[in-house]
Amino acid sequence: MLKIVYINGTIDGTLPLDPARLTGDLNIDRASDYVRQFESGKFVSFGADGMAKLAIDGDYGIGPLVLDAFGQELENVPALASGKMGFLIGGGVVETDMVVEGNIVAGDKLYLGTGVSAGYLTTVVGNGPVVAVARTANSTADKTVRVQVL
């Protein structure tokens, strides 16, 4: 989930899905694990092949995905129609529940996760830079947190 509160930069709509991983059949592609991994609020970046990937600790050119790639029922599916997704670049303030911990407090520095936490924000310090700072707290019951994306 992503709610944009304030944009410092812009929304870049050129992040390409890997066409080799798409069949051209909307129902099959919407249900694929590849497409389903791209949920709004997760951080994404460009892979070495130039295709979309979930961002991990140390990645650059990252930002939160604006819309789910698989869309919603009875809704236009722009990512699958165009093969491209939109993500926020240049920073801003957003609310997201794509975080690992349920005990984040205002002021916490947030990094990108790795492994099964790829695309998620975490308080675990990695080798990469701080990518966001928490502006509100969250809980295990509601992981939603407002962050300043750097």
Number of C-alpha atoms within 10 A of each C-alpha: 16 20 15 15 12 12 16 14 11 13 18 16 16 15 20 17 23 16 12 6 12 17 11 11 9 14 10 11 18 18 11 15 10 16 21 14 16 24 22 23 27 28 26 30 22 18 12 8 8 12 15 19 23 26 26 24 24 16 17 14 10 25 27 31 28 23 22 22 26 25 18 11 7 6 8 11 18 16 21 21 11 12 16 20 23 23 23 24 20 15 20 19 20 22 20 21 21 22 23 19 16 17 12 23 16 14 14 17 21 25 25 32 25 17 9 8 18 20 31 26 31 26 21 14 14 16 11 14 16 20 23 25 21 22 19 16 18 20 13 11 7 11 17 20 21 22 25 22 24 17
